[in-house]
Amino acid sequence: MGRPPPLRHHHKTVDTRLHILPLALIMVMGPQILTSIFLVTSREPVKNSAAMLVGAALGACTSIAIWYGLVTALHIRAREGGGTTTADYVVAGLLVLLGIHVFRGRGTASVPKWMTALQEAEPKRAFSLGYVLILLMPTDIIAVIATVNYLHDHHMSQVHGWTLVVATVALLAIPIAAYLLLGRRAREAMPGIREWLTANAWLVNLVVIVYFIFQLLK
């Protein structure tokens, strides 16, 4: 039998996972969480929400696999001895650009018109939306790139990105969980929550971006 890994290494791994958890907020703050809210008010809220969550989980896993594979294929060097790498600065630059974009759009956020049709959505469409929104949204792509770079810097495999996947799905599951617990009261509260998120999601994203840039470059 092999010896168990040192306790210190285990603590380091857990600490790294905790650092990437806030990026899950970037993954969902926008059309993603709004879609999950709209689906709670659809004709088949449970089936549609479950389908979207499965799609979102697969989308996140696919994105992590793609970007980690790209990092490996390009032979990007991981951080050694605590020094900041060129890749770290590139990722920090992407996060800065994302922060500027988020800040500039803070007063113009609105619910996309296509979302109003989600009340008539079917599970197949909900699954597709969950997959595509997580895989292709620019904010999610940058969040995944930051995650992959952070894991790579700390010599961790893409499997350790599961914490981002689980946290993303858990956040998207909040609306349907509220519906299952509170029923009609939750459905009635969704429009107000949707309006608040539309108006304030930029601030949540900005806080997470600044936090992760600090973690990346310290």
GINORJO-V71801 format. One record per pair of residues at least 6 apart in sequence whose ideal C-beta (glycine too) atoms are under 6 Angstrom apart, sorted by the first residue. I is the first residue (numbers start at 1). J is the second residue. D is the distance in Angstrom with one decimal. If there is no record, write none. Layout:
i: {I & I}
j: {J & J}
d: {D & D}
This chain:
i: {16 & 17 & 19 & 20 & 20 & 20 & 21 & 22 & 22 & 23 & 23 & 24 & 24 & 24 & 24 & 25 & 25 & 26 & 26 & 26 & 26 & 27 & 27 & 27 & 28 & 28 & 28 & 29 & 29 & 29 & 30 & 31 & 32 & 34 & 35 & 36 & 36 & 37 & 37 & 37 & 38 & 38 & 39 & 39 & 39 & 39 & 39 & 40 & 40 & 40 & 40 & 41 & 41 & 41 & 42 & 42 & 42 & 45 & 47 & 48 & 48 & 48 & 49 & 51 & 51 & 51 & 52 & 52 & 53 & 53 & 53 & 55 & 55 & 55 & 56 & 56 & 56 & 56 & 57 & 57 & 58 & 59 & 59 & 59 & 60 & 60 & 60 & 61 & 62 & 63 & 63 & 64 & 64 & 64 & 67 & 67 & 67 & 68 & 68 & 71 & 71 & 76 & 78 & 78 & 78 & 79 & 79 & 84 & 87 & 88 & 91 & 91 & 92 & 92 & 92 & 94 & 95 & 95 & 98 & 99 & 99 & 102 & 102 & 102 & 106 & 109 & 111 & 134 & 147 & 147 & 151 & 178 & 179}
j: {154 & 163 & 215 & 147 & 150 & 164 & 167 & 208 & 211 & 143 & 147 & 164 & 167 & 168 & 171 & 204 & 208 & 139 & 143 & 205 & 208 & 140 & 143 & 168 & 168 & 171 & 172 & 201 & 204 & 205 & 201 & 133 & 133 & 194 & 129 & 172 & 175 & 175 & 190 & 194 & 115 & 118 & 48 & 49 & 52 & 118 & 126 & 175 & 176 & 179 & 190 & 119 & 187 & 190 & 48 & 119 & 121 & 179 & 123 & 121 & 123 & 126 & 176 & 123 & 126 & 127 & 126 & 130 & 169 & 172 & 173 & 127 & 130 & 131 & 130 & 134 & 169 & 172 & 165 & 169 & 131 & 131 & 134 & 135 & 134 & 165 & 168 & 165 & 135 & 135 & 144 & 144 & 158 & 161 & 144 & 145 & 148 & 148 & 158 & 148 & 152 & 87 & 152 & 153 & 155 & 85 & 153 & 217 & 149 & 216 & 146 & 149 & 213 & 216 & 217 & 142 & 209 & 213 & 142 & 206 & 209 & 202 & 205 & 206 & 202 & 198 & 198 & 140 & 161 & 164 & 160 & 186 & 186}
d: {4.8 & 4.4 & 5.4 & 5.0 & 5.7 & 5.5 & 5.2 & 4.7 & 5.9 & 4.5 & 5.6 & 5.8 & 3.6 & 4.6 & 5.8 & 5.6 & 4.9 & 5.5 & 4.2 & 5.5 & 5.5 & 5.1 & 5.2 & 4.4 & 6.0 & 4.6 & 5.6 & 4.1 & 5.3 & 5.1 & 5.9 & 5.9 & 5.0 & 6.0 & 5.7 & 4.7 & 4.9 & 4.8 & 5.1 & 5.0 & 5.3 & 4.0 & 4.4 & 5.0 & 5.9 & 5.9 & 5.8 & 4.6 & 5.8 & 4.9 & 5.7 & 5.6 & 5.8 & 5.8 & 5.0 & 5.0 & 5.3 & 5.9 & 4.8 & 5.6 & 5.6 & 4.1 & 3.8 & 3.9 & 4.2 & 4.1 & 4.3 & 3.7 & 5.4 & 6.0 & 5.8 & 4.0 & 2.9 & 3.8 & 4.0 & 4.8 & 5.8 & 5.5 & 5.8 & 5.1 & 5.7 & 4.2 & 3.4 & 4.0 & 5.2 & 4.4 & 5.4 & 5.9 & 5.7 & 5.2 & 4.5 & 5.8 & 5.5 & 4.3 & 5.5 & 5.6 & 4.5 & 4.9 & 3.8 & 5.8 & 5.4 & 5.2 & 5.3 & 5.5 & 5.8 & 5.2 & 4.0 & 5.8 & 5.6 & 5.5 & 5.3 & 4.7 & 5.2 & 5.4 & 5.7 & 5.1 & 5.1 & 5.2 & 5.1 & 5.8 & 4.4 & 4.9 & 4.9 & 5.5 & 4.2 & 5.2 & 5.8 & 5.4 & 5.8 & 5.2 & 5.5 & 4.2 & 4.5}
